[in-house]
Amino acid sequence: MAGSSLLSALTTALADGSIEVVDLTSPLSASTPVIQLPPEFGQTAQFALEEISRYDDRGPAWYWNNFTSGEHTGTHFDAPNHWVTGKDLADIASVPANRLIAPAVVLDFTAEVEKNPDFLVEVDHLKAWEAENVPLPKGGWLFVRTGWDARSHSQEAFINADENGPHTPGLSPECARWVAQESSVLGMGVETVGTDAGKAHSFDPPFPCHSYLMGSDKYGLTQLQNLA
């Protein structure tokens, strides 16, 4: 279906109430957790709201604000050119609309992550789910639920770092490669600060979800909520 037809069908369904809208985004505030890179690298900005006027001497009849934020603060979309492996591929403005409207499946690993915050999803987990349910949707999304969104009120709890770095769940390197290069999905979404596990800096390749997904012209969604 062409992008225009998809959008037409979506707007019609929204207008007549025949589809339910589930907001998967996390609210932006000064406490929204952000990724922290080693100090030698540039850092993303936290969300900040600055009041311009509120029915006062600065503007007697209107209320408005300025805001600043990193483009990867809160719930956000990773286009292929976000990572060096996809640097010659699409930016966010070039992603076709018909790739933004797609089926999705949610795989729930909350119980595993409660026992081990460094839990890694393996290819066998995905194949076992397919065997019990349906194949991952062609041209659709794989959403990984871990319960991590319950920590989104706290930078410390969300990043969950110690002297060895962050401890957050994600995909193993082989699973990331399989999702990017062998599965039929167009992207994956997670509840954590990034698509990669907290210890992915030590993987081969480092940050495999970013490396494989972006290099395969696929997408990432992060800091999702309401996947239950």
Buried (B, 14 or more C-beta within 10 A) or exposed (E): EEEEEBBEEBEEEEEEEEEEEEEBEBEBEEEBBBBBEEEEEEEBEBBBEEEEBEEEEEEEEEEEEEEEBBEBBBBBBBBBBBBEBBEEBBEBEEBEEBBBEBEBBEBBBBEBBEEEBBBBBBBEBBEEBBEEEEBBBEEBBBBBBBBBBEBBEEBEEBBBBEEEBBBBBBBBBBBBBBBBEEBEBBBBBBBBBBBBBBBBEEBEBEBBBBBBBBBBBBBBBBBBBEBE
